[in-house]
Amino acid sequence: MKFLDSFKTATFALKVNKMRSFLAMLGIIIGVSAVILMVSLGEGIQNVILSQIESIGHNLAFILPGGMKQEKGMPQFSLSTMTIKTLKLSDVEALKEGFYIKDAAPWVFGPAILEYKGEQKKRDFIGTFPNFQKIRGNEILEGRFFTQKEEDSMQRVVVLGKKVKEKLFGKEKAVGKTIKINRRRFRIIGVIEIKGMKDPMFDPNDLVFIPLSVAQKQMLGIDYLNVIIMKAESAETLDIAVEEAKLILRKRHKIKDPSKDDFTILSQEYIASTFNLIGGIFTIFLSCIAGISLIVGGIGVMNIMLVSVTERTREIGLRKAVGARKKDILVQFLLESIILTLLGGVIGIFLGSLGSYLGGIAIGKALGVEWKFSLSLMAIILGFGVSTLVGLIFGIYPAKKAADSLPIEALRYE
């Protein structure tokens, strides 16, 4: 029996039992579409995170208090490091003297209850220096950033993030108005929009910025820093600037053994590589879960084919009686399994691609970020290849069972 004849016979058998064929394909469709959807969305999330990191600036690094243990590229870091007191304002001034370090600005964080006309909002404030505006290049939407004179004289002035302004004032102008921050009166002098690093957990546009002196002495009662933002001359000199910063801080903190550093410097490349690693693990994890669906789908194909063999026992016996060889029966039933899984794979690829596109739009709108549609060719090849392999593997047993049946016993089967 020719291969083409076996193919036509297998196709005809599947058409006769449309519902059974569809149910057999359903597991494969779900599995393939899930693999493509998970991998594509995982890559899309990675792209969004990396684009947000890149928008910070290629020549910035962040100095955190406390040494960070690192194993195989994954930093061991917790929020408790924010209370470590190893970074001081004098460290910022020393870093500014570095040859490859263009500028540095301090940060301290604190919780804030904002009050305007009886309406209260819970937000966070950041205390910093006026040069933070120059380092980050934030867009001034209204007014201005505070000056060094206002920092030195501890004036209670505040610059609102874009989202804070919108929630408190709507379309009204905010500059010149007075709000209360933790029951203290502050005069609004500006509204800024910070590009990059926007996510639901930490959006800098949903913060307020006040002079460091006010934050440390009047709001928090501390003399240490939570973060130092450092700017190198260029992206090319960032690594050199980071090494220079380490030498400066070790000398100031009297540290001779680098393994005992009481600070951690994270460059943009380090942050990006860490997120890449996390995103890769996340994508692999989701793909493994989706892959289980393919295996379950393969078992479903095998079960349906076993039922088909049982129902068509007399047909098999009749074909063998008129001269069909064991090989012909084996090829026919194996082809039926492969056709089912291939067709399910094609439909799964279409549905997975459509789901990736629509899911990306939904996630982009929910997070307020620009989502670039990413369809992984590797996921398509993997999904399609695995579905074919599943059809071959799980189709062998039913096909062999059909081929091994004896003609006389098959013809007597009721």
Buried (B, 14 or more C-beta within 10 A) or exposed (E): BEEEEBBEBBEEBBEEBEEBBBBBBBBBBBBBBBBBBBBBBBBBBBBBBBBBBEEBBBBBBBBBBBBBEEEEEEBEBEEEBBEBEBBBBEBBEBBBEBEBBBBBBBBBBBEBEBBBEEEEBEBBBBBBBBBBBBBBEBEEBBBBBBBEEBBEEBBBBBBBBBBBBBBBBEEEEBBEBEBBBBEEEBBBBBBBBBBEBBEEEEBBBBBBBBBBBBBBBBBBEBEBBBBBBBBBBEBEBBBBBBEBBBEBBBEBBEBEEEEEBBBBBBBBBBBBEBBBEBBEEBBEEBBEEBBEBBBBBBEBBBBBBBBBBEEBBEBBBBBBEEEBEEEBBBBBBBBBBBBBBBBBBBBBBBBBBEBBBEBBEEBBEEBEBEBEBBBBEEBBEBBBEBBBBBBBBBBBBBBBBBBEBEBEEBBEEE
